[in-house]
Amino acid sequence: MVTRLAILGVTGSIGRQALDVVGSHPDRLRVTAIASARNASELETIATQTGASAAVLQERDGDEALCDLVTRADVDLVLVATPGIAGLAPTLAALRAGKRVALANKEVLVTGGHLVAPLAGGAGDRLRPVDSEHCALWQCLVGERMESVARVAVTASGGPFRERPLDELASVTADEALRHPTWKMGPKVTIDSATLANKGYEVVETHWLYGIPYERIDIVLHPDSVLHALVEFSDGSVKAQLAEPDMRLPIQYALLWDRAPSRAARLDWSRTRTLRFEGAPDDRRYPCLAAVLETARSGDLAAMIGLSAADEVAVARFLRGEIRFDEIASYLRRGASLGAAQRAPASPDLGEILGVDRAVRSALAAAPALA
C-alpha cells in the first residue's frame, strides 16, 4: 500500500532528505502535497519532479493554506518540517482530520505539546518523532512497558564551541556557529544546536511524547553523535540506539514506521572507535539550555511560548549580525518573562498561544537591545 505524503518545509534540509527517502521507496511513498515558506522557484521544481497535486507557498498563500493542504483527501501522512511556531496550526489540523504526522519541528511540542499529546496519545503511529533523539527513544521503547522505565537520556554533541574558552564566546560569528561538527541542518536548528537551546527543547518534547516527568529526563554530552538516546529500566539495564549521524535514517523510520533498506551511512564496527561521554552540560557554557530547562520545569506554558518566540527573534538577529552570540540567552529569559506576563490560561488554546507569541515578538521589536 502506498502512503500519500504531504511535506511542509519541502525546500529545507529535512524536506530535501525526505525526498531522497521517498526516491528510495517509490513503491511505498508518494508525494501528493508540498509547501515551502518562501522559495517559489524550488517549490515549483519539486512539484514538477514529484508530481505533487498541490503546492503552497506560505508567504503568498497564507498560513490557512497550510492547514488546508494537510487535510486534503489525498494525504495520509504529513511530514512537518517547517521551522518555528508556524508548524503548530497545521499539525493540529492534520491530527484532528485523522492524518498521521511525522514531526520534525521542535516548536510544535515546545509551545503546544499540551494540545498535541491528547490528540495523538504521545509518540506512536499517529505522531511519529523525526528528531534523531526521539526516534532513538521510540526504538528503544518498542515492546517495553513505560512503567518499567526508570529514566531516559538524550545525547548532545555539545556543538562547535564545546571546548572554546568561555571568554571567547562573545566573538563567535554566524559562519562559525553554522558549522556544526556532526550534523547538517537548517540555520535555525543549527544555531540552537550551538547554544544547546535545542537540547532543552528536546527535553520538553520527550516529556510530551512519552509522558516522562522532567526530573527523569537527562542530557548527556556525547561529542561523537553516534549514540542518540538511552533508556534505563527499573532493573538497571540500559538500551541505547546507535547510528552514524545521518538524518535520512530517522526520517525513513518515521515515514515507513518499520525497518527497510536505507541509503543512510552504516556504522563501521570493524575499526577502533571510542564513544565518549562527558557528563551533563555546563550552564555557564550553555545558558540558553539552562533558560529552557528552568522555564519548562516551572510549568508555565505561556512563559515557554514566550521563550520560543524570543529564540526565533534572537537567532534571526544573530544571523544578521545585529547581536552577539552570548546575547541570545538574554533574549530567551526576556521572552519567558514577557510570555508569563501575558497571563494566558494555564492550558492555552491555539489562538491564545499565537496571541502570546505575537505579543512577545512585538515587545522585542519595540525594545531590540536587551544586553
C-alpha positions as CSV (number, residue, x, y, z in Angstrom):
1,M,0.0,0.0,0.0
2,V,1.4,3.4,-1.0
3,T,1.3,6.2,1.7
4,R,0.4,9.6,0.3
5,L,2.7,12.2,1.8
6,A,2.5,15.9,2.4
7,I,5.8,17.6,3.2
8,L,5.8,21.0,4.9
9,G,9.2,22.7,4.5
10,V,10.0,20.7,1.4
11,T,12.8,23.0,0.3
12,G,14.6,22.8,3.7
13,S,17.2,20.3,5.0
14,I,14.7,17.8,6.3
15,G,12.4,18.2,3.4
16,R,15.1,17.5,0.8
17,Q,16.4,14.5,2.7
18,A,12.8,13.2,2.9
19,L,12.6,13.4,-0.9
20,D,15.7,11.2,-1.0
21,V,13.9,8.7,1.2
22,V,10.8,8.8,-1.0
23,G,13.0,8.2,-4.0
24,S,14.4,5.1,-2.3
25,H,10.9,3.7,-1.7
26,P,8.6,4.6,-4.6
27,D,6.5,1.5,-4.0
28,R,5.6,2.7,-0.5
29,L,5.7,6.5,-0.6
30,R,4.2,9.1,-3.0
31,V,4.4,12.9,-2.5
32,T,1.0,14.4,-3.2
33,A,1.3,17.8,-1.5
34,I,4.2,20.1,-0.6
35,A,4.7,23.5,1.0
36,S,7.6,26.0,1.4
37,A,7.8,29.3,3.3
38,R,9.2,31.4,0.5
39,N,11.2,29.5,-2.1
40,A,8.8,29.7,-5.0
41,S,11.1,28.6,-7.8
42,E,12.4,25.5,-6.0
43,L,8.8,24.7,-4.8
44,E,7.7,24.7,-8.4
45,T,10.6,22.5,-9.5
46,I,9.9,19.9,-6.8
47,A,6.2,19.9,-7.6
48,T,7.1,19.0,-11.2
49,Q,9.6,16.3,-10.2
50,T,7.3,14.6,-7.6
51,G,4.0,15.1,-9.5
52,A,2.5,16.7,-6.3
53,S,-1.0,17.7,-7.0
54,A,-0.9,20.7,-4.6
55,A,1.8,23.2,-3.6
56,V,1.6,26.0,-1.1
57,L,3.9,29.0,-0.8
58,Q,3.3,30.2,2.7
59,E,4.3,33.9,2.2
60,R,2.0,34.1,-0.8
61,D,-0.9,31.8,0.2
62,G,-1.0,32.4,3.9
63,D,-1.0,30.2,7.0
64,E,-4.5,28.9,6.5
65,A,-3.4,27.3,3.2
66,L,-1.0,25.0,5.2
67,C,-4.0,23.7,7.2
68,D,-6.0,23.2,4.0
69,L,-3.1,21.3,2.5
70,V,-2.6,18.8,5.3
71,T,-6.3,18.0,5.5
72,R,-6.7,17.1,1.8
73,A,-8.3,13.8,1.0
74,D,-5.2,12.7,-1.0
75,V,-2.9,13.0,2.1
76,D,-2.4,10.1,4.6
77,L,0.8,11.3,6.4
78,V,2.1,14.8,7.0
79,L,5.8,15.5,7.5
80,V,6.0,18.7,9.5
81,A,9.5,20.1,8.7
82,T,8.7,23.8,8.6
83,P,10.6,25.6,11.4
84,G,9.2,27.6,14.2
85,I,5.7,28.1,15.6
86,A,4.3,28.1,12.1
87,G,4.2,24.3,12.3
88,L,1.7,24.2,15.2
89,A,-1.6,25.0,13.5
90,P,-1.1,22.5,10.6
91,T,0.0,19.8,13.0
92,L,-3.2,20.2,15.0
93,A,-5.3,20.4,11.8
94,A,-3.8,17.2,10.5
95,L,-4.3,15.3,13.7
96,R,-7.9,16.5,14.0
97,A,-8.5,15.4,10.4
98,G,-7.3,11.9,11.3
99,K,-4.0,12.2,9.5
100,R,-0.7,10.7,10.8
101,V,2.0,13.2,11.5
102,A,5.8,12.8,11.3
103,L,7.1,15.6,13.4
104,A,10.5,17.3,12.6
105,N,9.6,20.6,14.2
106,K,10.6,21.3,17.8
107,E,8.4,24.3,18.5
108,V,5.2,22.4,17.9
109,L,5.6,20.5,21.1
110,V,7.5,23.2,22.9
111,T,4.6,25.6,22.5
112,G,1.7,23.3,22.1
113,G,2.5,19.9,23.5
114,H,-0.5,20.1,25.8
115,L,-2.7,20.3,22.7
116,V,-0.9,17.8,20.6
117,A,-0.5,14.9,23.1
118,P,-4.2,14.4,23.8
119,L,-4.9,14.2,20.0
120,A,-2.2,11.7,19.3
121,G,-1.7,9.8,22.5
122,G,2.0,10.6,22.5
123,A,4.6,9.0,20.2
124,G,3.3,6.2,18.1
125,D,1.8,5.5,14.7
126,R,-0.2,8.8,14.7
127,L,2.6,11.0,15.9
128,R,6.0,9.9,14.7
129,P,9.1,11.6,16.0
130,V,11.7,12.5,13.4
131,D,14.4,14.0,15.6
132,S,17.2,11.5,15.9
133,E,17.0,11.5,19.7
134,H,13.2,11.0,19.9
135,C,13.2,8.4,17.1
136,A,16.0,6.6,19.1
137,L,14.0,6.7,22.3
138,W,11.0,5.3,20.4
139,Q,13.1,2.4,19.0
140,C,14.4,1.7,22.5
141,L,10.9,1.6,23.9
142,V,9.3,-0.6,21.4
143,G,7.9,-3.7,23.2
144,E,8.7,-2.2,26.7
145,R,6.3,-1.1,29.4
146,M,6.6,2.5,30.3
147,E,6.1,1.7,34.0
148,S,9.5,-0.2,33.8
149,V,11.3,3.0,32.6
150,A,13.4,4.5,35.4
151,R,14.9,7.4,33.3
152,V,15.9,8.3,29.8
153,A,18.7,10.4,28.4
154,V,19.1,12.3,25.1
155,T,22.6,12.9,23.9
156,A,24.2,16.2,22.8
157,S,27.3,16.7,20.8
158,G,28.0,20.0,22.6
159,G,28.1,21.9,19.3
160,P,31.1,23.7,17.7
161,F,32.1,25.6,20.8
162,R,32.2,22.8,23.4
163,E,35.9,23.5,24.1
164,R,36.1,27.2,23.3
165,P,37.2,29.4,26.3
166,L,34.1,31.0,27.9
167,D,35.6,34.5,27.5
168,E,35.7,34.0,23.7
169,L,32.1,33.1,23.1
170,A,31.2,36.8,22.7
171,S,33.2,36.9,19.5
172,V,31.6,33.8,17.8
173,T,30.5,34.6,14.3
174,A,27.4,33.3,12.5
175,D,29.6,31.5,10.0
176,E,31.3,29.7,12.9
177,A,28.1,28.8,14.6
178,L,26.6,27.4,11.4
179,R,29.5,24.9,11.1
180,H,28.1,22.1,13.2
181,P,30.7,19.3,13.8
182,T,28.5,16.3,13.1
183,W,25.1,17.2,11.7
184,K,23.8,19.0,8.5
185,M,20.7,21.0,9.4
186,G,18.9,24.2,8.6
187,P,20.1,27.5,10.0
188,K,17.7,27.9,12.9
189,V,18.2,24.5,14.4
190,T,22.0,24.7,13.8
191,I,22.2,27.9,15.9
192,D,20.0,26.3,18.5
193,S,22.4,23.3,18.5
194,A,25.4,25.7,19.1
195,T,23.6,27.3,22.1
196,L,22.1,23.9,23.1
197,A,18.7,25.5,23.3
198,N,17.6,22.7,21.0
199,K,18.6,20.1,23.6
200,G,16.3,21.9,26.1
201,Y,13.6,21.7,23.6
202,E,14.2,18.0,23.2
203,V,13.7,17.5,26.9
204,V,10.3,19.2,26.6
205,E,9.5,17.1,23.5
206,T,10.4,13.9,25.4
207,H,8.1,15.0,28.2
208,W,5.1,15.3,25.8
209,L,5.9,12.4,23.6
210,Y,6.4,9.8,26.3
211,G,4.7,11.3,29.4
212,I,8.0,11.2,31.3
213,P,8.5,13.7,34.2
214,Y,11.2,16.3,33.7
215,E,13.2,15.0,36.6
216,R,13.6,11.6,34.9
217,I,15.0,13.1,31.6
218,D,18.8,13.6,31.4
219,I,21.1,15.2,28.9
220,V,24.5,13.6,28.3
221,L,27.3,15.2,26.3
222,H,28.4,12.8,23.6
223,P,30.6,14.6,21.0
224,D,30.6,11.7,18.5
225,S,26.8,11.9,17.8
226,V,26.7,8.1,17.3
227,L,24.7,7.2,20.3
228,H,21.4,9.1,20.2
229,A,19.4,8.2,23.3
230,L,19.5,5.8,26.2
231,V,16.7,4.2,28.3
232,E,17.4,2.9,31.8
233,F,14.9,0.4,33.1
234,S,13.9,-0.4,36.7
235,D,16.2,-3.4,36.8
236,G,19.2,-1.2,35.9
237,S,19.7,-2.4,32.3
238,V,20.1,0.2,29.6
239,K,19.0,0.2,26.0
240,A,20.7,2.6,23.5
241,Q,20.2,3.3,19.8
242,L,23.4,3.9,17.7
243,A,23.8,5.0,14.1
244,E,26.0,7.3,12.2
245,P,24.7,10.9,12.2
246,D,22.5,10.8,9.1
247,M,19.0,12.2,9.3
248,R,17.8,10.0,6.5
249,L,17.6,7.1,8.9
250,P,15.1,8.7,11.4
251,I,13.2,10.3,8.6
252,Q,12.8,6.9,6.9
253,Y,11.8,5.2,10.1
254,A,9.1,7.8,10.8
255,L,7.7,7.7,7.2
256,L,7.7,4.0,6.8
257,W,7.2,3.1,10.6
258,D,9.2,-0.1,10.1
259,R,12.7,-1.4,9.0
260,A,13.6,-1.2,5.3
261,P,16.8,-0.8,3.3
262,S,18.2,2.7,3.6
263,R,20.8,4.9,1.9
264,A,21.9,6.1,5.3
265,A,25.5,5.7,6.3
266,R,26.3,2.4,8.1
267,L,28.1,2.1,11.4
268,D,31.5,0.6,10.8
269,W,32.3,-1.5,13.9
270,S,35.4,-3.2,12.3
271,R,37.5,-0.1,13.1
272,T,38.7,1.0,16.5
273,R,36.4,3.6,18.0
274,T,35.7,5.2,21.3
275,L,32.3,6.5,22.3
276,R,32.9,9.5,24.7
277,F,30.6,10.6,27.4
278,E,31.4,13.9,29.1
279,G,28.6,14.2,31.7
280,A,25.9,16.9,31.8
281,P,26.4,20.3,30.0
282,D,27.8,23.2,31.9
283,D,25.3,26.0,32.5
284,R,28.0,28.7,32.2
285,R,28.8,27.5,28.6
286,Y,25.2,26.8,27.7
287,P,23.0,29.5,29.4
288,C,20.3,29.1,26.7
289,L,19.9,25.4,27.7
290,A,19.6,26.5,31.4
291,A,16.9,29.0,30.4
292,V,14.8,26.5,28.5
293,L,15.0,23.8,31.3
294,E,14.2,26.3,34.0
295,T,11.2,27.6,32.1
296,A,10.0,24.1,31.3
297,R,10.2,22.9,34.8
298,S,8.3,25.9,36.0
299,G,5.2,24.5,34.3
300,D,4.3,28.0,32.9
301,L,3.2,27.3,29.4
302,A,2.9,30.9,28.4
303,A,6.5,31.5,29.6
304,M,7.6,28.7,27.3
305,I,5.7,30.1,24.4
306,G,7.4,33.5,25.0
307,L,10.8,31.9,25.3
308,S,10.3,30.1,22.0
309,A,9.2,33.3,20.2
310,A,12.2,35.2,21.6
311,D,14.6,32.4,20.4
312,E,13.3,32.8,16.9
313,V,13.8,36.6,17.1
314,A,17.3,36.2,18.7
315,V,18.6,33.7,16.2
316,A,17.4,35.8,13.2
317,R,19.1,38.8,14.7
318,F,22.3,36.9,15.4
319,L,22.4,35.6,11.8
320,R,22.0,39.2,10.6
321,G,24.9,40.3,12.8
322,E,22.7,42.5,15.0
323,I,23.5,40.8,18.3
324,R,26.4,38.8,19.7
325,F,26.2,35.0,20.2
326,D,26.4,35.4,24.0
327,E,23.4,37.7,24.0
328,I,21.0,35.1,22.8
329,A,20.3,33.7,26.3
330,S,19.2,37.2,27.5
331,Y,16.5,37.1,24.8
332,L,15.3,33.7,25.9
333,R,14.9,34.8,29.5
334,R,13.3,38.1,28.5
335,G,10.9,36.2,26.2
336,A,9.9,33.9,29.1
337,S,9.2,36.9,31.3
338,L,7.2,38.6,28.6
339,G,5.2,35.4,28.0
340,A,4.4,34.9,31.6
341,A,3.2,38.5,31.9
342,Q,0.5,37.8,29.3
343,R,-1.5,36.0,31.9
344,A,-2.7,33.4,29.5
345,P,-4.8,30.5,30.8
346,A,-2.9,27.6,32.4
347,S,-3.7,25.5,29.3
348,P,-3.9,28.0,26.4
349,D,-5.7,27.1,23.1
350,L,-4.2,27.7,19.7
351,G,-5.5,31.2,19.4
352,E,-4.1,32.1,22.9
353,I,-0.7,30.5,22.1
354,L,-0.4,32.6,18.9
355,G,-1.5,35.6,20.8
356,V,1.3,35.2,23.4
357,D,3.7,34.6,20.5
358,R,2.7,37.8,18.7
359,A,2.8,39.9,21.9
360,V,6.3,38.8,22.7
361,R,7.6,39.4,19.2
362,S,6.0,42.8,19.2
363,A,7.6,43.7,22.6
364,L,11.0,42.5,21.4
365,A,10.7,44.5,18.2
366,A,10.0,47.7,20.2
367,A,13.0,47.1,22.5
368,P,15.7,45.4,20.4
369,A,18.6,46.0,22.7
370,L,18.4,43.6,25.7
371,A,22.0,43.1,26.8
